[in-house]
C-alpha cells in the first residue's frame, strides 16, 4: 500500500482553552437540547402540579366516556338478543287456529 503525502504545511490543532471552558460549552449544549426537546414543559413545581391535574382530569373524562359507550353497546346487544330491538320489516305475530284434542271433536 502506498500512502500519498500531500505536499504542504502541516498545521497543529488549536489548543483548548481549558477543561472549564469545555465543561461550560458542554453544559450549554445540554441545556439547549433539553429546552428544545421539552417544548413547553412546566418549569416550576406549581406548574407541574397543575399540568398533572389537567392530565388526570382528561384521563378521568376519557374513562367515563368509554364506560358509557361500553354500557350502551351492551344494552343494544341485549335488546337485539331479546328481540326488543329494531323490528322494521318484521310481520306481526298472529296466533294460528286453536288446537283441539281428538277427544273433544264431535
C-alpha positions in Angstrom: 0.0 0.0 0.0 1.3 3.3 -0.9 0.4 6.4 1.1 0.2 9.6 -0.9 1.6 12.5 1.1 0.1 15.8 0.4 2.6 18.5 -0.1 2.1 21.4 2.2 2.5 22.7 5.6 1.0 20.7 8.5 -0.9 22.8 10.9 -1.4 21.7 14.5 -4.9 21.5 16.1 -5.9 24.6 18.0 -5.1 24.3 21.7 -8.1 24.1 24.0 -8.9 26.9 26.4 -9.0 24.5 29.3 -11.2 21.9 30.9 -13.6 24.5 32.4 -14.3 26.1 29.0 -15.1 22.7 27.5 -17.3 21.8 30.5 -19.2 25.1 30.2 -19.7 24.5 26.4 -21.0 21.0 27.1 -23.5 22.2 29.7 -24.7 25.0 27.5 -25.3 22.5 24.7 -27.1 20.1 27.1 -29.4 22.9 28.3 -30.2 23.9 24.8 -31.1 20.3 23.9 -33.3 20.0 27.0 -35.2 23.1 26.2 -35.8 22.2 22.5 -36.9 18.7 23.4 -39.1 19.7 26.3 -41.0 22.3 24.3 -43.4 24.0 26.8 -42.7 21.8 29.8 -43.6 23.3 33.2 -40.7 25.0 34.9 -41.9 25.3 38.5 -43.4 22.8 40.9 -46.8 24.6 40.8 -46.9 24.5 37.0 -46.0 20.8 37.1 -48.8 20.0 39.7 -51.3 22.0 37.6 -50.3 20.0 34.4 -50.7 16.7 36.3 -54.2 17.8 37.5 -55.2 18.5 33.9 -53.9 15.2 32.7 -55.7 13.3 35.4 -58.9 15.2 34.5 -58.6 14.3 30.9 -57.9 10.6 31.7 -61.0 10.5 34.0 -63.2 12.0 31.3 -61.9 9.6 28.7 -62.6 6.6 31.1 -66.1 7.8 31.8 -66.8 8.2 28.1 -65.5 4.7 27.3 -67.6 3.2 30.1 -70.8 4.9 28.9 -70.1 3.7 25.4 -69.5 0.1 26.7 -72.7 0.1 28.6 -74.7 1.5 25.6 -73.3 -1.2 23.3 -74.1 -3.9 25.9 -77.6 -2.6 26.2 -78.1 -2.6 22.4 -76.7 -6.1 22.1 -79.1 -7.3 24.8 -82.1 -5.6 23.2 -81.3 -7.3 19.9 -80.9 -10.6 21.6 -84.2 -10.3 23.4 -86.0 -9.2 20.2 -86.8 -5.8 21.6 -84.6 -4.1 19.1 -85.5 -2.6 15.7 -88.5 -4.6 14.3 -88.6 -2.9 10.8 -89.7 -5.4 8.2 -91.0 -8.0 10.6 -94.5 -9.4 10.4 -96.6 -9.1 13.5 -97.2 -12.4 15.3 -100.7 -13.7 14.7 -101.8 -16.8 16.6 -102.8 -19.7 14.4 -106.0 -21.7 14.7 -106.7 -23.1 18.2 -105.5 -26.6 18.8 -108.3 -29.1 19.5 -107.7 -32.5 21.0 -109.2 -35.5 19.2 -111.1 -36.5 22.3 -113.3 -33.3 22.2 -114.1 -33.4 18.5 -117.8 -34.3 17.6 
